[in-house]
Amino acid sequence: MDYHHIQSSVRKNELKFQKKRLTQDQVSLLEKSFNFNNKLDPDRRSQLAHQLGLPPRKVAIWYQNKRARWKNENLEVDHKALQLRLENLLADNERLQSEVGRLKQELHKAQEMLLSVNNTPYSSLSSQISSSCDEVGSSSLVHGSRNHLDKDFFACLIGGEGQFGNTNDQEFFRSSIS
């Protein structure tokens, strides 16, 4: 390599490091323009370049970089919102799974009690169901009244067909929800 080639190379590197940064006023005007419209048409680019005393190419590059930063910021905000929504849904799912488990236990306990007292007199059965419901913490289904203990309720609890339909877990819950 000769001396002139090295000297030319050094000058190119110096030019790279001598790039002027935009002033606060220039950035402020570009930001206002970007907030008004994030797309830059050729007329607006020329107008801004003249107003700021910059080459049109520098204005176009600033807009391009600003759009990229703006897009990334929006993606981050969207990601955080989706992450929060996912966490809430997972917590709700866990709570509902726990509730389903508790309700299945309550149903199983009621079914066992009904099967074990098949030949028990009605008044004794009524008090056992009432105390069992209170024990599990559910609302009382009996209230000590004969009217509340109909055959459809018994059929539901012991796995038969009644007004509640088939007591298959999924079918039972699907019909209760709709």
Number of C-alpha atoms within 10 A of each C-alpha: 5 6 7 9 9 10 10 11 10 11 10 10 10 11 9 9 8 8 8 7 8 13 9 9 10 16 14 12 14 19 16 11 16 16 10 9 10 15 15 16 10 11 9 15 19 18 12 21 19 12 11 18 10 14 13 18 12 13 19 20 11 17 20 15 12 16 15 12 12 13 12 12 12 12 12 12 12 12 12 12 12 12 12 12 12 12 12 12 12 12 12 12 12 12 12 12 12 12 12 14 12 13 14 13 13 18 16 14 17 20 17 13 17 18 13 10 13 10 9 11 9 13 11 10 17 19 14 17 21 16 13 17 19 13 11 15 10 11 10 15 14 18 14 15 10 11 8 12 17 11 13 15 17 17 18 20 22 18 14 16 16 16 10 17 15 16 18 12 10 10 13 14 13 10 12 9 7 5
